[in-house]
Amino acid sequence: MSDGDVKPPLDRRALGRALSRAADATVEEILTRWTPAHPQTSRRIAITGAPGTGKSTLISSLARARLRMNERLGVIAIDPTSPFTRGAILGDRIRMDALADDPRLYIRSLASRHAHDGLADNVADILAVMDEFAFDEVLLETVGVGQADYTVRDLVDTIVLVLIPESGDQIQAMKAGLMEAADIYVVNKSDLPGARKVVAELRAVLRSVGRDGWAPQVVETSARDDRSIEALADGIDRHLAWRSTLADDTTRRRTRTRYQLQSLINRRLDEILTAGPGERFDRPLPELFADVVARLDIPTPRAERQQRRG
């Protein structure tokens, strides 16, 4: 790389503020401030799987390997928000402390808030911010809600599904949804008994899952084995290289716009359903439905100003 291609130092304070603005933006703020999205320039890799599979520890090891080939690497880690207290334990930065001082790496933990798909409110805007700050690659750790987690496909280039040896009994039940969406399947904690059996079962199930010419890979990993982490990094590189051969930019942009639109509508619907007294649900269901649909049709602040001027 020539001197002219070297990136300026990352302004972490400005990035932090931009990410906070994106994460905290209301539906109205997003619609009012909307501008055409910054073109995607970073490679986006989702790490997903059920809680307890060791995703955060695996990401810490994987980030170390990915830093050897990236000048600027981001980790966005999403933690579940309690439906009762609305709080979240943002513990991923603690688990990644060993890497936190590397100037090439930026780690941000986010609460899932209103999202129910393993992601977080405004995640599309958050990823766009990472592009604006010239990240080469972003690792996105999802909450890990099971088969519903496949919606992350709309936002990333590669999905890595993390399983553990105890997952053997679940594999036959995972033939749909996320099992068909992932590109790389990781059997983590592969030094535990039963790992080989899970790998064999996975490969048997995946023989019929190929998509668009890509044959999903199965990789065994262990935090104690650097070679297994390198094997996973190599698998990700192979999938990214294959993905780059697909001329699907328009389709991908439309899919991501559809995801963002649906996410905003779901949040607005949640606002409507949680506002007001509970007694209103005593009304007939058709009447309630018509009322909610009518309330969804609310002008944005910009449109309201135009109406007042008219």
Helices and strands as residue ranges (DSSP letters): G 3-5, H 12-24, H 27-32, E 43-48, H 55-66, E 73-79, H 92-95, G 97-99, E 105-111, H 123-132, E 137-141, G 147-154, E 158-163, G 165-174, H 178-181, E 184-187, H 195-206, E 217-220, H 226-243, H 249-274, G 278-282, H 285-296, H 301-309
